[in-house]
């Protein structure tokens, strides 16, 4: 048995194990790491070895009873395109940002196709989702308890539907960045050194984003749109996304400040964790990001060193 086949079988087993964990209570966490074994598998094994072993795995899963194998196969195929694109980027020694961006864009494409398909198969997708959530006795009771009335539950479901574009983008970016962070460590250990992304203290967004953010803020403050309308949906998705982007810029500035002053990295890390766990602080971090982009704060700090 050659090393390529041995590595492929080992990584195939790891991927299968990761898939099965999705069905356990650990699935709430393990689904986020499904891309990592696939990326390592496709980088460490040549295509001529990966394809037959992967197809054999899918066929074996079909033997599982009760449609369980079909479910696991669909989950695996869902994570396959972005994993393949990132593995290809690693193989051609692309820059880390390019690799993560390619993975995120692939995820966006896959999820858009999936959402379009769902709306095509189920013409009244909102009503179907309402019936699925409220038809279940436990889930329906929980939703009514949380939101107070069925009418508010309906409004919350419609809000969730309208926020799908934002959810797709956040999920895609999170998956790509997390998978790169973990896959880089594995590939550096078992393949060859893979460069890491720039430190967060060096992250800079385009200055033009300030104007988009300010325009969206002004529109949100002075204009009101009907829920579900095109302008309302655009605003619903654009404002949180731009706020998150500016918050990342602001947290990046805190990392730069800590490095410039010789402070412990615990300060910006704590700030980042607090902003993630306590979302009302996100606008404050976004404000720091706006000032960081609008004014040459980092250049002044470099000058004053």
C-alpha positions in Angstrom: 0.0 0.0 0.0 1.4 3.3 -1.1 1.7 6.3 1.3 -0.9 8.2 -0.8 -3.5 5.4 -0.4 -2.7 5.0 3.3 -3.1 8.7 3.9 -6.3 8.8 1.9 -7.8 6.0 3.9 -6.9 7.6 7.2 -8.3 10.9 6.2 -11.4 9.2 4.8 -11.9 7.7 8.2 -11.5 11.0 10.0 -14.0 12.6 7.6 -16.5 9.8 8.2 -16.1 10.2 12.0 -16.6 13.9 11.7 -19.8 13.4 9.8 -21.2 11.0 12.4 -20.5 13.5 15.2 -23.0 15.8 13.5 -25.7 13.4 14.7 -24.6 13.6 18.3 -24.9 16.4 20.8 -21.3 17.4 19.7 -22.9 18.3 16.3 -23.6 21.8 17.5 -19.8 22.4 17.5 -18.5 19.7 15.1 -20.4 21.0 12.0 -18.1 24.0 12.0 -15.0 21.8 11.4 -16.3 19.6 8.6 -14.1 21.3 5.9 -10.8 20.7 7.7 -10.4 16.9 7.1 -11.7 17.3 3.5 -9.1 20.0 2.8 -6.3 18.0 4.3 -7.5 14.9 2.4 -7.6 16.7 -1.0 -4.2 18.3 -0.5 -2.4 15.2 0.8 -3.9 12.7 -1.6 -3.7 13.0 -5.4 -7.0 13.3 -7.3 -6.6 9.8 -8.7 -6.7 8.4 -5.2 -9.1 10.8 -3.6 -12.0 10.4 -6.1 -12.4 6.6 -5.9 -12.0 6.5 -2.1 -14.5 9.4 -1.7 -17.0 7.7 -4.0 -16.6 4.4 -2.2 -17.3 6.2 1.1 -20.5 7.7 -0.3 -21.7 4.3 -1.5 -20.9 2.7 1.8 -22.9 5.4 3.6 -25.9 4.5 1.4 -26.0 1.1 3.2 -26.9 2.8 6.5 -30.6 2.3 7.4 -33.4 4.9 7.6 -32.0 7.3 5.2 -29.1 8.1 7.5 -26.5 7.5 4.8 -28.3 9.8 2.4 -28.3 12.5 5.1 -24.6 12.1 5.8 -23.8 12.0 2.1 -25.7 15.3 1.5 -23.8 16.9 4.4 -20.5 15.8 3.0 -21.3 17.0 -0.5 -22.4 20.3 0.8 -19.0 20.9 2.3 -17.1 19.5 -0.7 -17.0 22.4 -3.2 -15.5 25.0 -0.8 -13.1 22.4 0.6 -12.0 21.5 -3.0 -11.5 25.2 -3.9 -9.4 25.9 -0.8 -7.4 22.7 -1.3 -6.6 23.7 -4.9 -5.5 27.1 -3.6 -3.1 25.5 -1.2 -1.7 23.2 -3.9 -0.9 26.2 -6.1 0.6 28.1 -3.1 -1.9 31.0 -3.2 -1.8 33.8 -0.6 -3.7 33.1 2.6 -6.2 35.9 2.0 -6.9 34.6 -1.6 -7.4 31.1 -0.3 -9.9 32.2 2.4 -11.7 34.5 -0.1 -12.0 31.7 -2.6 -13.5 29.4 0.0 -15.9 32.1 1.2 -17.1 33.0 -2.3 -17.6 29.3 -3.1 -19.7 28.9 0.0 -21.8 31.9 -1.0 -22.4 30.4 -4.4 -23.3 27.0 -3.0 -25.7 28.5 -0.4 -27.4 30.7 -3.0 -28.0 27.7 -5.3 -29.4 25.8 -2.3 -31.7 28.7 -1.2 -32.9 29.1 -4.8 -33.6 25.4 -5.1 -35.5 25.4 -1.8 -37.7 28.3 -3.0 -38.2 26.6 -6.3 -39.3 23.3 -4.8 -41.5 25.0 -2.2 -43.2 27.9 -3.9 -44.5 29.3 -0.6 -41.4 28.7 1.5 -42.4 31.1 4.2 -45.7 29.3 4.9 -43.9 26.0 4.8 -41.4 27.2 7.4 -44.2 28.5 9.6 -46.0 25.2 9.4 -42.8 23.2 10.2 -41.9 25.4 13.2 -45.4 25.9 14.6 -46.7 22.4 13.7 -44.2 20.8 16.1 -45.8 20.9 19.6 -42.6 21.5 21.5 -41.1 24.0 19.0 -44.4 25.8 18.5 -44.9 26.2 22.3 -41.3 27.4 22.7 -41.6 30.0 19.9 -44.9 31.3 21.2 -43.4 31.6 24.7 -40.3 33.5 23.4 -42.2 35.9 21.1 -45.5 36.3 23.0 -48.0 35.5 20.3 -48.3 33.7 17.0 -48.4 36.9 15.1 -45.0 37.9 16.5 -43.7 34.4 15.7 -44.8 35.0 12.0 -43.0 38.3 12.0 -39.9 36.7 13.4 -39.9 34.0 10.8 -40.3 36.5 8.0 -37.4 38.5 9.5 -35.3 35.3 9.4 -36.2 34.8 5.7 -35.3 38.4 4.9 -32.0 38.1 6.7 -30.8 35.0 4.7 -28.3 37.0 2.6 -26.6 38.3 5.7 -26.6 34.8 7.2 -25.0 33.4 4.1 -22.2 35.9 4.0 -21.4 35.6 7.7 -21.5 31.8 7.5 -19.3 31.7 4.4 -16.6 34.1 5.9 -16.6 32.2 9.2 -16.2 28.8 7.6 -13.4 30.0 5.3 -11.4 31.8 8.0 -11.8 29.0 10.6 -11.0 26.3 8.2 -7.9 28.1 6.9 -6.7 28.6 10.5 -7.0 24.9 11.3 -6.0 23.4 8.0 -2.9 25.6 7.8 -1.7 24.0 11.1 -2.3 20.5 9.9 -0.8 21.0 6.4 2.3 22.7 7.9 2.7 19.7 10.1 2.1 16.9 7.5 2.7 18.5 4.1 4.7 21.7 3.8 4.7 25.2 5.5 1.6 27.2 4.7 1.8 30.9 5.4 -0.6 32.4 7.9 -2.8 35.4 7.3 -1.6 38.8 8.2 -1.8 39.6 12.0 -5.0 41.3 12.9 -3.1 44.4 13.8 -2.3 44.8 10.1 -5.9 44.3 8.8 -7.2 47.3 6.9 -10.5 47.7 5.1 -10.9 50.0 2.0 -11.6 53.6 3.1 -14.5 53.7 0.7 -16.5 51.5 3.1 -16.8 54.5 5.5 -19.1 56.2 3.0 -21.3 53.1 2.4 -21.6 52.7 6.2 -22.5 56.3 6.8 -25.1 56.3 3.9 -26.7 53.1 5.3 -26.8 54.6 8.8 -28.4 57.8 7.6 -31.0 55.9 5.6 -31.7 53.7 8.6 -32.2 56.8 10.9 -34.4 58.9 8.6 -36.3 56.5 6.3 -38.7 53.7 7.0 -39.5 50.9 4.6 -42.2 48.2 4.6 -41.0 44.9 6.0 -40.2 42.5 3.2 -39.8 45.2 0.6 -36.6 45.3 -1.5 -35.2 48.4 0.1 -36.1 47.1 3.6 -34.4 43.8 2.9 -31.3 45.5 1.5 -31.1 47.7 4.6 -31.8 44.8 7.0 -28.8 43.0 5.6 -26.4 45.8 4.7 -26.4 47.6 8.1 -25.3 44.6 10.3 -22.8 43.4 7.7 -21.1 46.9 7.5 -21.3 47.2 11.3 -19.5 43.8 11.6 -16.9 44.9 9.1 -16.2 48.2 10.9 -16.1 46.3 14.3 -13.4 44.0 12.8 -11.5 47.2 11.8 -11.9 48.6 15.2 -10.7 45.5 16.9 -7.8 45.4 14.5 -6.9 48.9 15.6 -6.9 47.7 19.3 -4.4 45.0 18.3 -2.2 47.6 16.6 -2.5 49.9 19.6 -1.5 47.1 22.0 1.5 46.2 19.8 2.6 49.8 19.5 2.4 50.5 23.2 3.8 47.1 24.2 0.7 46.1 26.0 -0.4 42.5 26.5 -2.5 41.0 23.7 -5.0 40.0 26.3 -6.5 43.5 26.0 -7.6 43.3 22.4 -8.5 39.6 22.7 -10.8 40.4 25.7 -12.3 43.3 23.8 -13.0 41.0 20.8 -14.6 38.3 22.9 -16.8 40.8 24.8 -18.0 42.3 21.5 -18.9 38.9 20.2 -20.7 37.8 23.4 -22.3 41.2 24.1 -23.6 42.5 20.8 -24.7 46.0 22.0 -20.9 46.8 22.1 -20.5 46.1 18.4 -21.5 49.7 17.4 -18.8 51.0 19.7 -16.2 48.8 18.1 -17.5 49.9 14.7 -17.1 53.5 15.7 -13.5 52.9 16.6 -13.1 51.3 13.2 -14.7 54.3 11.5 -12.2 56.7 13.2 -9.3 54.3 12.3 -10.2 54.4 8.6 -11.2 58.1 8.5 -8.1 59.5 10.2 -4.5 58.2 10.0 -4.5 57.0 13.6 -2.0 54.2 13.0 0.3 56.5 11.1 0.3 58.9 14.0 1.1 56.2 16.4 4.0 55.0 14.2 5.3 58.6 14.1 5.1 59.0 17.9 7.0 55.7 18.6 
